[in-house]
Amino acid sequence: MDVIRPTDALIVVDVQNDFLPGGRLAVEGGDQIVPLINLMIPLFDNVVYTRDWHPADHVSFADEPEYRDGSWPAHCVQGTAGAEFPPNLKISRDALVVDKGDDPAVEAYSGFQATSLDLAAWLREREVERLFITGLATDYCVLNTALGGVAAGFEVALVEDSVRGVAPETTREAMEELRRAGVRVTTAAAISTAVAVSVATGEEPEPPATSEE
Ligand SMILES: [Zn+2]
């Protein structure tokens, strides 16, 4: 059970139309994670959405894509419908949207590689300590965003039922790499707030502490 604290952040990685079924670089089952992410969003004070945000001539685009690092079909081109969030994804108020991969010459799988904003500094400013990572795809942008979080000194948990990978082999490798890096695995069902837990158990939530003046 992960009881969410004000110092936690939910990172929603690249849940964009092109990565969902029917998109240009569709991840199988990518649409299945959207309802789980929607359930978690209201539990967090800090929600960050990353977006792949490529120029039309991005270095990762290939005419005959091999669907591996460095050889993708054109996807998430800035200003196109494929780069948008799906209409059924909840976008919380005050959320941060981080665009990455906007330099035509540089691949950027991690939200921590964004050039428009220093994500680690933004999180530290809000006194965030733990990151819960969800989204697409496990073997590329989820993997690298989680590793970027570890490198920046955050405690990182992967929400395992709320991610999907491009390919089974690279997804297995990614999960091993994450474990080696000290990333913990949790599930959407295990994430709750203290209030939600007390409702589920039929107990009254603890009243907020008051100070006698
Ligand atoms: Zn990309």
Boltz pocket constraint, residues with backbone or C-beta under 6 A from the ligand:
constraints:
  - pocket:
      binder: B
      contacts: [[A, 52], [A, 54], [A, 60], [A, 75], [A, 76], [A, 101], [A, 108]]
      max_distance: 6.0
